[in-house]
Amino acid sequence: MGEWFGASWSTIGFVVASTLAMYATLLAAVRLAGRRTVAQLSAFDVIVTIALGTLLSSTVVAPDPSYVQATTAIVTLLTLQVAAAALRVRSRVLRRLLE
């Protein structure tokens, strides 16, 4: 039980620094990808949002996934989302599949 409540100061510092870095990166990446209101979110958008939250949370508490790996995953996910949004506008079939 002590392991659950206890953490070294270096671990706490790592979590704080990692959280700040990933938050700033995610905020910048989402702003670049474009924002949408909750009312405009499709099922695909919700899935991407959940995936981004999962990436953020797993990166800030685990030392294994590096900042570069997490940033690459976030940029890839948002690039896929922007590409899918562009394809949805052009294709009625894809619009139906993704929404």
N, C-alpha and C positions, 0 to 999 in steps of 0.2 A: 504494500500500500504506500510505503514511503517513496517508491519510485514514481508512483502516479502523481503525487503532490510535489515532489522535489525535482529540481533541475538546477544545474550549475549556472552561474552567471554568464559563462561563455555561451551556453546553449540558449539562454534567454536572449542574449545579445544577437546571436545568429538568427533567431526567429524574428526579432524586431527588425533587423537589417534586411533580412530576406523579404519580410512582409512589405516594408517600405519600397524596396526595389521592384518587387513584382506588382504592387499596387500602381506605382507610377508607370511602369511599362504597360500594364493592362489598360490603364486609363488612356494613355497616349495611343495605344493600338486601337482601342474601341473608338476613340475620337476620329482617328484617321479613316476607319472603316465606315464611319457614318452612324449617326444615332437614330433610333426609331422609338416611338412611344410604345408603351405596353399594349395599347389597343391595336397596334399595327403588327404585333409579333405573330408570326406563323408558327406552326409546330416545329419547323426546322430552326427558326430563330430561338425558340425556347430550349431546344436541345443544345444548340451552340452556347447559349447562355449558361446552361448547367455545366457543360463541358469546360467552359472558361472558369467557372467557379471551382470546379474540381481540380483543374490545373493549378489555379492559384493556391488553393488550400494544400495540395500535396507538395507544392514547391516550398511554401513557407515553413512547413514543419519537418520536412525530411531533408537531410543533407545530401542525399544521393542525386536527385535530379538537380543539375546545375542551373544557374540563372540562364545561361545560353540555351540549354536544352528546353527549358520552360518557355523562354521567349520565342524560340523557333516554333514550338508547338502552338503558341498563341497566335503568332503571325500566320502560320499555316492554316489554322482554324478560321481566322478572320478572312484570309484570302479566299478560302473555300466558300465562306458565307457571302462575300461580295460577289464572287463569280456566280454562285447559285442565284443570287438576287438578280444579277444581270441577265442570266439565262431565263429566269422566270418571266421577266418582262418580254422577252423575245419569243418564248415558246409556251403555247397554251398547254401542251402535254406536260411539260416540266412544271408549270405552275400548279397544275392539278396534283402531280406527284409530290411536290414539296410543300404544298399547303394543305 
